[in-house]
Amino acid sequence: MRRPLAALSPNERAVLYTLRGRARSAAEIERLTRLSLLTVRRHLEALEAQGLVAPAGFGRSNGGRQPRLFALVPDSRLALAMHLELPGAKVATVGLDGRVIAARGVPADGAEEPPVVLNRLADTAEALVRGAQDGGLIGAGVALPGYADLPRGVSLRIGRASAWRDVPVSDLLSRRLRLPVALVHDTAAMALAEAEVGEARGQRHFAFVLAEEGISAGLFLDGAIYQGAFGNAGLIGHMTVRPGGRDCYCGNAGCLEAYASARALAQRSVELSPKRPGRAISSRGVVRRALAGEEPFRTVLDEAFQLLGVAIANLAKILEVHTVFVGGYPAGVPDAARARIVETARAHLQPPLRVHFDLRYSRLTEAGLVGAAIPVIRRFLGVPATAS
Ligand SMILES: [Zn+2]
């Protein structure tokens, strides 16, 4: 039997943390943790006995004997991850290295009673865990869109999902799963995924902007997520980019989302078409026809990308982040077509930010799902996922 997880000491966690992503010798760990070599060796032995660490061959010699290396055993513990999208949801088991071990899609509709949806997620999670070969569960993480009260574990509202109001997600799921449940905003989860397993590894500051049905930003600052008082920092979709502009469903006018969300692309195209198409057009359809040079699709997409560029420049200036990742529909558009985003952003930045500015398109798949597990994994390794 493994020792209970709570028995891991801060020093054991510190040793384990150095082994994320690479094997190391005891001497390297000694240098990184500033623990004595004897202490490091004792902890490695204890971690090995718990299945968390395993020998990983030998490193390069510095003249003497080749040092023995140790590595984290990624599937020795599992985190449950859930990404609620509405419509639809996904559930996965994720190893300590942030890799998805098994995942399943779950049907979910915004008009359904939330406890019914959450029970379905829990059923799927239990089925996945039953199928897992190894690994004790260290907790569950849920990534969700919309407005939340994260300190209380409550989802306040998710876009147009009519049944989704004041849902105590953490309580309902932790009672059912008998595990601690951590909530994270889905864009913050995507930023965490970039930081742990994506192209942002090693970066201390960056933002992740998601443009899909809604538009929001995950703010990774000083090595952790800045989530604001209630967890809603970075919801840039409702920043005004055209004073007195198009009405937004939030009650304001001229919001970024009213021009640059996937939904707005479709709506604007219908509004601006001289012959209104008989059936609704999808955002993918707008992009395809815009790339073929067809009007009004070309104008609609160009304006969306221009305003997205303005919003990204504003965000970069406020936070002084050099790197901004973009996910969602722009990540699937050819470079030539989306150049408008980076050109506009750059034109609105001043040196030194302009010189260092780096806009990248996210290449992670399932970033929301992976990122839902990261706060759970970070807590296990003794590293905070959020700044507050
Ligand atoms: Zn709005």
Boltz pocket constraint, residues with backbone or C-beta under 6 A from the ligand:
constraints:
  - pocket:
      binder: B
      contacts: [[A, 237], [A, 238], [A, 248], [A, 249], [A, 250], [A, 251], [A, 252], [A, 255], [A, 257]]
      max_distance: 6.0
